[in-house]
Amino acid sequence: MTTVSRRPALTPRHLTRAGDRTSFVYLERCVVHRDANAITAEDADGTTHIPSATIGTLLLGPGTRVTHQAMSVLGETGAAVCWVGEQGARYYASGRALTRSSALMEAQARQWANPRSRLAVARSMYRLRFPDEDPTGSSRQELLGREGRRVKDHYKAEARRTGVPWRGRRYTPGDFASGDAVNQAITAAAQSMYGIAHAVVTSLGCSPALGFVHSGHELSFVLDIADLYKTEVGIPLAFDVAAEGDEDVASRTRRALRDRINETALLDRCVDDIKHLLLPDAAPAGGVGDDRDVVRLHSDGGQEVAAGRNYGGGDDDVPEAMTW
């Protein structure tokens, strides 16, 4: 009889590199089960086999049921799992991160803990959003003012482009229907982008709470990342949807955003942007946030030493099993 304790755990060497995987697979209204080292998605149309080691993140939408065996193989092959709303528009919960390395989380904590580097990352975020401006030397208040003016100008430019009347940004929390069509579309696009950014942030093992522009909320970093694509993706798409009519604005916005994300490979770009912001001097893809299964111990002087050893001295200074 095979037991968990006797079954050797998969190591990163056995797994497909993150860069070679499908960025995400979305499933809804089906039963997710396991067949050997693949997961199966069974619905009214039949059963689809999906090799689990090729999945970056599995997005489980409404109407999905997942078995224990399916979650087991997804965990063994290093796939992240997120429970989301329809078409991946909202993020509800997730399993483990896609990476075993703590490099990005540690880099985020270092950058956030130092006020100077925290401001430097905020400036880098501004530079990503508005590459034609140089935020070097700008204070936080200046960054906020410049960002506010740019977004207002962008709203007006999109209104002129699409012919949609614009009377200003209007959103009442808890009362989505109170806004006009374009405001509803902007809100729907923003909420969807928050869910998408949340899924990417947690899949990379970063902290959703340690923000560089936003602060004081459990999703501060998620809001930071989602805002990177507000003026380029979210706002133009919202005006396009509103220009097509007032009916079913929220659903049409989410579907349009889903298609735009697929067309532009926005998830891959989001991953690259997070890595660049937190570790700007690191090597390109493959050197950051890989699936290294390495555990080390903190020592004095900022040094690290190998884990799995007893450092008490004497005859006990020998390797120990990492599994206890």
C-alpha positions as CSV (number, residue, x, y, z in Angstrom):
1,M,0.0,0.0,0.0
2,T,1.4,3.4,-1.0
3,T,1.3,6.1,1.7
4,V,2.1,9.7,1.6
5,S,5.1,9.2,3.9
6,R,6.6,6.6,1.5
7,R,5.9,8.5,-1.7
8,P,8.9,10.6,-2.7
9,A,8.0,14.3,-3.1
10,L,8.5,15.9,-6.4
11,T,11.3,18.4,-6.7
12,P,11.6,21.4,-9.0
13,R,13.8,19.3,-11.3
14,H,10.8,17.1,-12.0
15,L,8.5,20.0,-12.8
16,T,7.9,22.1,-15.9
17,R,9.6,25.5,-15.6
18,A,7.1,28.4,-14.9
19,G,8.2,30.1,-18.2
20,D,7.2,27.0,-20.2
21,R,3.7,26.6,-18.7
22,T,0.4,27.9,-19.8
23,S,-0.1,31.1,-17.9
24,F,-3.6,30.1,-16.7
25,V,-6.4,27.7,-17.4
26,Y,-10.0,28.8,-16.6
27,L,-12.7,26.2,-15.8
28,E,-16.3,26.7,-14.9
29,R,-19.4,24.5,-14.4
30,C,-17.6,21.2,-14.3
31,V,-16.2,18.6,-12.0
32,V,-12.4,18.6,-11.7
33,H,-10.9,15.2,-10.9
34,R,-7.5,13.4,-11.4
35,D,-6.4,10.8,-13.9
36,A,-2.8,9.7,-13.3
37,N,-0.7,13.0,-13.5
38,A,-3.4,14.9,-15.3
39,I,-6.5,16.7,-14.1
40,T,-9.8,16.1,-15.8
41,A,-12.7,18.5,-16.4
42,E,-16.0,16.8,-16.8
43,D,-19.1,18.6,-17.9
44,A,-22.2,17.9,-20.1
45,D,-20.0,17.9,-23.3
46,G,-17.6,15.2,-22.0
47,T,-14.2,14.9,-20.3
48,T,-11.1,17.0,-21.0
49,H,-7.7,15.9,-19.9
50,I,-5.2,18.6,-18.9
51,P,-1.6,17.8,-18.0
52,S,-1.2,19.4,-14.5
53,A,2.5,20.1,-14.9
54,T,1.8,22.5,-17.8
55,I,-0.5,24.7,-15.8
56,G,0.7,27.9,-14.3
57,T,-2.5,28.9,-12.4
58,L,-5.8,27.1,-12.5
59,L,-8.7,29.5,-12.2
60,L,-11.8,27.8,-10.8
61,G,-15.0,29.7,-11.8
62,P,-18.6,29.3,-10.8
63,G,-20.1,25.9,-10.7
64,T,-16.9,24.0,-10.3
65,R,-16.3,21.1,-7.9
66,V,-12.8,19.8,-7.3
67,T,-11.8,16.5,-5.7
68,H,-9.1,15.9,-3.2
69,Q,-7.1,13.9,-5.7
70,A,-7.2,16.7,-8.2
71,M,-5.9,19.2,-5.6
72,S,-3.2,16.6,-4.6
73,V,-1.7,16.4,-8.1
74,L,-1.9,20.1,-8.6
75,G,0.0,20.6,-5.4
76,E,2.6,18.0,-6.4
77,T,3.2,19.6,-9.8
78,G,3.5,23.1,-8.4
79,A,0.4,24.6,-10.0
80,A,-1.3,27.5,-8.2
81,V,-5.1,27.3,-7.8
82,C,-7.4,30.3,-7.4
83,W,-11.1,30.5,-6.9
84,V,-12.5,33.3,-9.0
85,G,-15.8,34.8,-10.2
86,E,-17.3,34.4,-13.7
87,Q,-14.6,34.6,-16.4
88,G,-12.0,35.2,-13.8
89,A,-13.3,38.7,-13.0
90,R,-13.1,38.4,-9.2
91,Y,-10.6,36.8,-6.9
92,Y,-11.9,34.9,-3.9
93,A,-9.2,32.6,-2.6
94,S,-6.1,30.6,-3.6
95,G,-4.0,27.7,-2.6
96,R,-0.2,27.8,-2.5
97,A,1.9,30.2,-4.5
98,L,3.3,29.1,-7.9
99,T,6.9,29.5,-6.7
100,R,8.8,27.8,-3.9
101,S,11.3,30.7,-3.8
102,S,10.8,33.5,-1.3
103,A,13.0,35.9,-3.4
104,L,10.2,38.2,-4.5
105,M,8.5,38.3,-1.1
106,E,11.8,39.1,0.6
107,A,12.6,41.7,-2.0
108,Q,9.2,43.3,-1.5
109,A,9.6,43.4,2.3
110,R,13.1,45.0,1.9
111,Q,11.9,47.6,-0.6
112,W,8.8,48.4,1.5
113,A,10.7,48.6,4.9
114,N,13.0,51.4,3.8
115,P,11.2,54.8,3.1
116,R,13.7,55.7,0.4
117,S,13.3,52.5,-1.6
118,R,9.6,52.6,-1.0
119,L,9.5,56.0,-2.7
120,A,11.8,54.7,-5.4
121,V,9.4,51.9,-6.3
122,A,6.5,54.3,-6.3
123,R,8.4,56.5,-8.8
124,S,9.1,53.4,-10.9
125,M,5.4,52.6,-10.9
126,Y,4.6,56.1,-12.1
127,R,7.2,55.8,-14.8
128,L,5.6,52.5,-16.0
129,R,2.2,54.2,-16.3
130,F,3.4,57.5,-17.9
131,P,6.7,56.7,-19.7
132,D,6.8,60.2,-21.2
133,E,7.3,61.8,-17.8
134,D,10.3,61.7,-15.5
135,P,9.3,61.4,-11.8
136,T,12.9,61.6,-10.6
137,G,13.0,63.8,-7.5
138,S,9.2,64.0,-7.1
139,S,7.8,63.8,-3.6
140,R,4.9,61.5,-2.8
141,Q,2.5,64.5,-2.8
142,E,3.8,65.6,-6.2
143,L,3.4,62.1,-7.6
144,L,-0.2,61.9,-6.4
145,G,-1.0,65.3,-7.9
146,R,0.6,64.4,-11.3
147,E,-1.2,61.1,-11.4
148,G,-4.5,62.7,-10.6
149,R,-4.1,65.3,-13.4
150,R,-3.0,62.6,-15.9
151,V,-6.0,60.4,-15.1
152,K,-8.5,63.4,-15.5
153,D,-6.9,64.3,-18.8
154,H,-7.2,60.7,-19.9
155,Y,-10.9,60.5,-19.1
156,K,-11.5,63.6,-21.2
157,A,-9.4,62.3,-24.1
158,E,-11.3,59.0,-24.1
159,A,-14.6,60.9,-24.1
160,R,-13.6,62.8,-27.2
161,R,-12.3,59.7,-28.9
162,T,-15.5,57.7,-28.4
163,G,-18.1,60.5,-28.3
164,V,-19.4,59.3,-24.8
165,P,-20.6,62.2,-22.7
166,W,-18.3,62.7,-19.6
167,R,-19.5,64.4,-16.5
168,G,-16.8,63.3,-14.2
169,R,-16.0,60.2,-12.2
170,R,-19.0,59.2,-10.1
171,Y,-19.1,56.0,-8.0
172,T,-21.0,55.4,-4.8
173,P,-19.7,52.3,-2.9
174,G,-22.4,49.7,-2.6
175,D,-24.6,51.4,-5.2
176,F,-23.2,50.3,-8.6
177,A,-26.3,51.2,-10.5
178,S,-26.2,54.9,-9.4
179,G,-23.6,55.8,-12.0
180,D,-24.1,56.3,-15.7
181,A,-23.0,53.7,-18.3
182,V,-19.4,54.8,-18.6
183,N,-19.0,55.1,-14.8
184,Q,-20.4,51.6,-14.4
185,A,-18.0,50.3,-17.0
186,I,-15.0,52.0,-15.4
187,T,-16.0,50.5,-12.0
188,A,-16.5,47.0,-13.5
189,A,-13.1,47.2,-15.3
190,A,-11.3,48.3,-12.1
191,Q,-12.9,45.6,-10.0
192,S,-12.0,43.0,-12.6
193,M,-8.4,44.2,-12.7
194,Y,-8.1,44.1,-8.9
195,G,-9.1,40.4,-9.1
196,I,-6.6,39.6,-11.8
197,A,-3.8,41.5,-10.1
198,H,-4.6,39.7,-6.8
199,A,-4.3,36.3,-8.5
200,V,-0.9,37.2,-10.0
201,V,0.4,38.7,-6.8
202,T,-0.4,35.7,-4.7
203,S,0.8,33.3,-7.4
204,L,4.2,34.9,-7.2
205,G,4.3,34.6,-3.5
206,C,4.2,38.3,-2.8
207,S,2.3,40.0,0.0
208,P,-1.0,41.7,-1.2
209,A,-0.8,44.1,1.8
210,L,2.7,45.7,1.4
211,G,1.9,48.5,-1.0
212,F,4.2,51.3,-2.3
213,V,1.5,53.8,-3.4
214,H,-1.5,52.5,-1.5
215,S,-1.3,51.8,2.2
216,G,-3.3,50.6,5.2
217,H,-5.3,47.9,3.5
218,E,-4.8,44.1,3.1
219,L,-4.8,44.6,-0.7
220,S,-2.6,47.7,-1.0
221,F,0.0,46.1,-3.3
222,V,-2.8,44.6,-5.4
223,L,-4.3,48.1,-5.9
224,D,-0.8,49.3,-6.9
225,I,-0.4,46.7,-9.6
226,A,-3.9,47.0,-11.0
227,D,-3.4,50.7,-11.4
228,L,-0.4,50.2,-13.6
229,Y,-2.8,49.3,-16.4
230,K,-5.7,51.7,-15.6
231,T,-5.1,54.3,-18.3
232,E,-3.7,51.9,-20.9
233,V,-6.3,49.1,-20.6
234,G,-9.1,49.7,-18.2
235,I,-10.3,53.2,-19.0
236,P,-10.2,53.0,-22.8
237,L,-12.0,49.7,-22.7
238,A,-14.7,51.1,-20.4
239,F,-15.4,54.0,-22.8
240,D,-15.5,51.5,-25.8
241,V,-18.1,49.4,-24.0
242,A,-20.1,52.4,-23.0
243,A,-20.1,53.7,-26.5
244,E,-21.8,50.5,-27.7
245,G,-24.9,51.0,-25.4
246,D,-26.2,51.2,-21.9
247,E,-27.5,47.6,-21.6
248,D,-25.7,45.0,-19.4
249,V,-22.6,47.2,-19.1
250,A,-20.9,45.2,-16.3
251,S,-21.0,41.8,-18.0
252,R,-19.9,43.3,-21.4
253,T,-17.0,45.1,-19.7
254,R,-15.8,41.9,-18.0
255,R,-16.0,39.9,-21.2
256,A,-14.2,42.6,-23.2
257,L,-11.5,42.8,-20.5
258,R,-11.1,39.1,-20.6
259,D,-10.5,39.2,-24.4
260,R,-8.2,42.1,-24.1
261,I,-6.1,40.3,-21.5
262,N,-5.7,37.3,-23.8
263,E,-4.9,39.4,-26.8
264,T,-2.2,41.4,-25.1
265,A,-0.7,38.7,-22.9
266,L,-1.3,41.1,-20.0
267,L,-0.8,38.4,-17.3
268,D,2.8,37.7,-18.5
269,R,3.4,41.4,-18.6
270,C,2.1,41.8,-15.1
271,V,4.5,39.1,-13.9
272,D,7.4,40.8,-15.5
273,D,6.5,44.2,-14.2
274,I,6.3,42.9,-10.6
275,K,9.7,41.3,-10.9
276,H,11.2,44.5,-12.4
277,L,9.7,46.7,-9.6
278,L,10.9,44.5,-6.7
279,L,14.2,43.3,-8.1
280,P,15.2,45.8,-10.8
281,D,18.8,44.6,-10.9
282,A,18.1,40.9,-11.2
283,A,18.6,38.9,-14.4
284,P,15.8,38.5,-16.9
285,A,13.2,35.6,-16.7
286,G,14.6,32.4,-15.2
287,G,16.7,34.2,-12.6
288,V,14.0,35.6,-10.4
289,G,11.1,33.8,-8.7
290,D,12.1,30.4,-10.1
291,D,11.1,27.2,-8.4
292,R,14.2,26.7,-6.4
293,D,13.6,24.2,-3.5
294,V,16.3,25.7,-1.3
295,V,16.0,26.4,2.5
296,R,18.7,28.3,4.3
297,L,19.2,29.7,7.8
298,H,19.9,33.3,8.8
299,S,23.3,33.8,10.5
300,D,25.2,36.8,11.7
301,G,26.3,39.7,9.6
302,G,23.6,39.2,7.0
303,Q,25.0,35.8,6.0
304,E,23.0,32.7,5.3
305,V,24.1,29.1,6.0
306,A,22.8,25.7,4.9
307,A,19.7,24.4,6.6
308,G,19.3,20.7,7.6
309,R,22.3,20.8,9.9
310,N,22.8,20.9,13.7
311,Y,25.0,23.9,14.5
312,G,25.4,23.0,18.2
313,G,29.0,21.8,17.7
314,G,30.6,18.5,18.5
315,D,29.4,15.2,17.2
316,D,26.0,16.5,16.5
317,D,27.2,18.9,13.8
318,V,25.9,16.6,11.0
319,P,23.1,16.9,8.4
320,E,19.6,16.4,9.7
321,A,16.5,15.3,7.8
322,M,14.5,18.2,6.6
323,T,11.3,16.2,7.2
324,W,11.9,15.7,10.9
